[in-house]
Amino acid sequence: MSSGQLDRPVTSGDLIAELAARAPAVGANAGAWPGLTIYRFTAPTGPSWEEIQSLSLCIVAQGRKAVTVAGETYLYDAFHYLVLSSHLHFQAQILEASPTRPFLSFVLQIEPALVRRVSSDMLERRTTAFRSRLGEAQAPERPALVSALDQELLGAVLRFLRAVDTDADRRVLAPLYLQEMVYRVLQREQFARLLAIAAAEAATNPVSAVLDYVRAHLSEPLTVADMAEQVSLSPSAFAHLFRDVTGRSPYQFLKEMRLDQARELLIDGNLAVARVSKEVGYASVSHFISEFRGRFGVTPRAYCDMNAMNRELGSRR
């Protein structure tokens, strides 16, 4: 990127170019960051049912989309973004797309803990009036919100996307730009509602403590009994609660978390497949390879090679 590109204001065209390069296939394309999915569609679609498990930021670069949750429809486009709370079953429809002007967007899952951490830092520097807004935000009225996409948030988004292209930037800068994105959203008029979504998820979800425990012990053998013990429940009661909250069994969720972390390690490209297998808690490399291929459609080695090729292509742009 030239210095002239850095100096000039960012535009929607910049975001279109970034997403087009990262979404070669029609439909969903995996992004080089956990929880990042990039979409391309070349024609409008009919309504389809979709699910989302985490608090998510949805931004369109080109085209228009409608999302219907609990009977209410939210429209967003290149001038507006959408935030969805976690564990939603909703209808989605692409309204504007063509081969010459494809629909391009991304969905990024955001940890509620990050929202709370950034908001806490903000509140320490705000007035009592601002705190009163927080007090009003204990129960979100709706499971989604739409707000205007401005230059500050667009710039943070572009910096984040560009940072995931190289290993060092991805480790050091991408988390900072992700935090900036959350900060920019929290600054807007939707502050109270977005923070309420994150707070409500933590308050009504005792499983969150278990997820923190699992993340910290992912390389170790874990059982449902181990997880249940963290919240003082019987394995049976915990399994029922976990399925109610996440829509998955504890075992299935643990497997997905292990494989997502494995994908993250493979993208970094610094560890051999056998080491990655061990790091995410698999005793058998062949079992790891089989489950990784079942989730992502390719072997770990092929996935690693594809990402190395993408990084090389990205460095030539």
N, C-alpha and C positions, 0 to 999 in steps of 0.2 A: 504494500500500500504506500502511495507517495505521500509526502508531507502536505501537498495540496489537498489530498483526500481527507487528511486529518484535520486541516484547518476549516474546511467548508462545513456548513450545517448538514446534519444527516437528514435524509429524506426517506419517504416510503419506498422509493426506487432502490435504495441501499438494502432495505430489508427484503424486498422482492428478490434481488440478486443473491443475497445470502441464503435464503430458503430454497430458491430454485436450484442452487448448486448442491444443496444437501438433501434434496428430495427428487432423485432421478425417476423413481417409480410412482405410478398412480396409486393412491391410497396412503397407508401409513408407512413412514420411513423412520427407522430407529436413529435417534440423534446420538452424538458422541458424549452423552452425559446421562447419568441415571435419571429416569423419569422424563426425559425429553423425547417427544415424538413429533416429527415434521410431516405435514400432509400436503399432497398434491392431488387435485381433481381437475379433469379437463371437460367436465359437463356437470350440470346440476344433478342432484340426487334426490330421491324420495326420502321421506322420513325413515330413519332406522334407529333401533334401540341400541344404546351404548351404556357402558358403566364406567365410573371413575372411582378410584379408591382413595385418592389423596387430594387435599386442597390443591387446586390447579389454576394456573394462569394461562389463558387462551388468547393468543394474538393472531390476527389475520393480517397478512401483508397485501393480499390481492384477492378480490371476490367478496362474498357476503355469506353469512351462515346464520341459521336459526337453531336455537336450543330450547326445548320445552321441558320444564321441570315442574312437576306437581300442578300441571294445567296452565302454567304461565310461560309465555314465550319470550325469549331474550334474543334480540337481533344484534349482531356485531359485525364490523367490517374493518377496513384499513384505518378508520378514524376512531374506533372504539375497541376496548378489550373486555374480556369476560373473565370473571373469577367464579369458580365452582367450588363449593364445599365438598368434603369427602363422602365416600360411600353413597353415591347418587346413581340412580337408574333413570336415564332421560332419553328423549328423542332428539336426534340431530338431523339437520337437512342443509345441504349445500344449495344456496339460492342462485349464486352467480359464478359461472365457470365456463371456460371454453378452451379449445386447443391453443388458440393464440394468446389468451389471457387466462391461464389456469388459476384455479383457486389454490392459494399457498398460505399455510398457517402452521403454527406450532402450539403444542400443549406441553406445559412444564409443570410437573408435580413439585410442590413446595412443602417442606416440613413445617407443620404448625409451630414447632419449637423455634424455628427461625423467625417467624412472624412475631412471636411473643418476645424473642430476644431483641429484635430491632425496635419494636414498639417500646420496650422497657427503656432502652437507651434514649429514645425520643422523649419519653415522658419525663425523664430526669431533667430535661432542658426546656420543658414547656410550662405554661402557666397553670394555675388552679382551674381556670376555665377549660383548658384542654383536658385536665384530669376528669372534669365533670362529664366530658364527652365519653371518656372511657367507662365511667360509671353507668352511663346510659346504654352501654353496648354489651349487656350481659346475655341477651337472647336475640340472635339474628332473626329478622322478620322473614327473610327469604334465603333459600339455599344457594342463590347466585346473585351476582351484581354485574352491571355494565357501566363502564366509565370511559371518559375521553382519553385517547392515547395522545400524549403530548411529546414535545421534543426531548425533555429530560428522560422520560421512560424509554422512548425509542432509542436514544443514545446508549442507555444502559443495556438494553436488549442486544444491540449490535455489538457492543464491547464484549458481552458475555458469549455470544455466538462465535465471535472471532477468537476469543481466548481458548475455546475448547479444541482448536485446531492443532495446537502444539502442546507437548507434554508439560513443559515448564509453566507456560501460561495457564494451562488447564489446572495444574495443582495450586498455583499461587494466585493468579488473577481471577479465574472464573468464580471461585467462591466469593470474592470481594464484589464482583459485578452482580452476582446473584443477590447478595445482600443489598446492593444499591437498588436493584429492581424492586425488592420488597419495600425498601425505604421510600422510593418514588411513589409506589402505590399507596403506602400509608399516609403520605403527605396530602393526598387528594381528598376530596369531599367524602369519599367512601371509607375513610379511616375507621370510623366506629363500626361499620358493618363488617369490614374485612377482619378486624381484630376480634369482633364477636364470634365470627366463624371459627377462628383459630382457638379462642378461649373455650367456646362451647365444645369443640372436639376434645380438648384436654379434660374438661370438667365431666363430660358424660362418657368418657372412654377410659376405664381403668386398665384396659389392655395396653395403653401407651407405655406404662412402666415396664411391661413385659417386653415390648418392642425395643426399648432402650437397653434392657438386659441382653436380649438376643443379639443386638448389634455389637455389644461389647464382648460377647462370647461366641461369635459366629464360627470360629475355628475349632470350637470344642464340641464334643458329642452333647446334644441337647434332646431331652424328651419332653413330652407333654407334662409329665409330672414335675420336671424342673421348672417349666414355665409357670405352671399352676401355683407352685410354691411361692413365687414372687409376689402373688396377690392373695395368698392365704386362702386358696380355693381348692376343692378336690379336683382331680384331673377331669372328671366328667363334667362338673359344673363349669370349670374353666373352658373346656372345649365347646360347650354350648354358648357361653358368653362370647368367646372369640369368634365363633361362626356368625353370631348375631351382629357383631361389630364390623367384621371384615368381609363377611360373605364367603369365607374359606375356612377349612379346618386348620388347626395350628400347624400340622405337618405340612400341608400344602403351602401355607404362607411362609413357613421356614424354608422350604425348598426354593420357593421363588426368591426369597431374600438372599439365599446363598448364591443362586445362579445370577442374580442381578449384581451382586458384589463381585462374582467371578468375571462378569462382563466388564465391570469397571477396571479390574486388575489387568485383564487382557488388553483393554484399550490403552492402558499405560505402557504395555509392551515390555515391561522390565522383568517379568517372571516367566519361567517355563510353565507349561500346562500342568505338569505334575505338582509343582509348587503352588500354583493357583488352586488346584484341587484340594491340597492340604490346608491352605489358608482359609478356605470357606467351609471346612469341616467334612470333607469327603475322605473316607478311609480308602476307597477304591477309585483309582484313576479311571478305569473303564466305566464304572458306574457314573462318575462325574461326566465323562464325555457323552455317554448315552443320554443323560438327563439334560445336558446343555443343548445337545442337538435337538432333543424333543421340544425344548422351549424356544430356541432361536433359529432352528432350521438348518444350522451348519455346525460343524465340529468346532471346538475351541481354537484349534490351530488355524482353521480356515477363517474364523472370525478375526483372529489376530492379524492374519495376513491381509485381509480386506481393509482393516483399519490402517495398517501400515501404508497400503496403497493410497487410501484416501488422504492420509496426512501428506504423502509425497505430492499428490495432485494438488492439495490445498496450498502447499508451499510454492507451487508454480504459478498460482493465480495472481 
